[in-house]
Amino acid sequence: MSLSRTTSKHNYRSFLFHAAFLAFAQNFIDIDTVIPSMIVDAGGGAVHIGIMTAIMFGGSSLTQLLFAPFISNYSFKKKFLLLGINSRILSLLVLGLMLIFSYKITGSYIVWVILLFLTIFSLGGAFANISYTDILGKSVVQSSRKKFFSIKQVIGGIILFISSLIARQILISNEYPTSYAYMYFIAFGALLIASLGFWKVKETIPSKMEVKSVSRFFVLIKNELRKNPRLKYFLGFVNTMGVSLTLLPFIMLYAKENYLAQSAETGMYLLYKVVGGVVMGFVLYLISGRYKYKYLLYGNTFLVLLIPMIILLSSSTPSFTVIFFIGGMIYSIYSISLNGILLEISGNTNRALYTGIAGAGSIIPAIFPLIGGQIIKDYGFSLFLTIFILIIICSIFFIYKLNCDK
């Protein structure tokens, strides 16, 4: 069964609708600024930030490896996509309500309750992402994909900028926990509207890879690694460069603990991060038909290494606004290139499998924040940043070997 241009265009618009409202929601639950700031205000420290980062970055992706065998057995996956996003919507509502009544939770229990519902939120995202990647890959024609990722970044960036101003005002005007409760309620509403885009998607092409058991799934992984050399280098890349996405929450912790950053600063860092992402997304949209992923990834490596160098070499207060601006650029490049490369190296029948396999590439990003939080607690930020630099440098080898541009 072939995909018609009309259906592809309909799905293209449906995915963009979802992306627009998701972008609005993101700033109110930003993992790099809002959530770590909330955890510190709730009484958490480096270890809690490490656990949170591990759950929401590496851990959520790693669990895709467990979900993929189950989802791959089904030809149509829209119901799993809706199940995943609905669990995220519900967890945001519960988090907002919990913060309103947090005065009834004594001691440090509030931090652990927050981490529990953030875990549910992240697992829902991991579950949905397998179906999302599969449906997007077979429901939008290949010639439109690179443009889709770029225009998604531009539209999302504009909306992110507007919502960042709203989020900043909420953070300035209210104190913990009220400010964060309002943030979660707004994110809940926006994500609920965003889910309508998924309801509208027309999944017309079946895509099934029968996986009878978990052991069979790992046999399939072994076979795919043997047949597709690009896959192993892709996993190496995600295992190393993926660590870059775990850095900003620790930078937020660094700013709050060492320079007493308050809610106003948190809102400002969020704004600069969004502007960085908007600028880079717009640039990539303008050159969407001309850039190669490999050179994009080399440039991103340079940007990632800039952040720890700014911290380590600063003789006075580091420019956190510049750091978060660069962080926004890094996230924009990484998200566009990662999704695009995954679609390039996979096909319709094995795309859900590959998305699950990609979760295996999050082993180091899942472990690093846990170890990193303990390193910061025991030895300080300098050793943590040095280890981070070494891991990122290793990604250059995998970028060199990854042939991802057709």
Secondary structure as UniProt FT lines:
FT   HELIX           5..26
FT   HELIX           27..29
FT   TURN            31..33
FT   HELIX           34..41
FT   TURN            42..43
FT   HELIX           46..53
FT   HELIX           54..59
FT   HELIX           60..62
FT   HELIX           64..72
FT   HELIX           78..100
FT   HELIX           102..104
FT   TURN            107..108
FT   HELIX           109..139
FT   HELIX           142..144
FT   HELIX           145..173
FT   TURN            176..177
FT   HELIX           178..200
FT   HELIX           214..227
FT   HELIX           229..241
FT   HELIX           242..246
FT   HELIX           247..259
FT   HELIX           263..286
FT   TURN            287..290
FT   HELIX           293..313
FT   HELIX           320..345
FT   TURN            348..350
FT   HELIX           351..360
FT   TURN            361..362
FT   HELIX           363..379
FT   HELIX           381..401
//
